[in-house]
């Protein structure tokens, strides 16, 4: 495990996002995926990452 966030790669962020999804932590997964997308140079890849981990706060239904 790295101690310096500057050493993290896109793959590291995506691994974390998947782990947070498996742990039922969708907002943390979204934040990690968003950081992965920010570090991606290809816009299509970034869009795919964002589509895979949507913001859970925008999909809430009001009761």
Protein Blocks (a to p, Z undefined) as FASTA:
>chain_A
ZZbfklpcfklmmmmmmmmmmnopaklmmmmmmmmmmmpmblklmmmmmmmmccfklmcc
cZZ
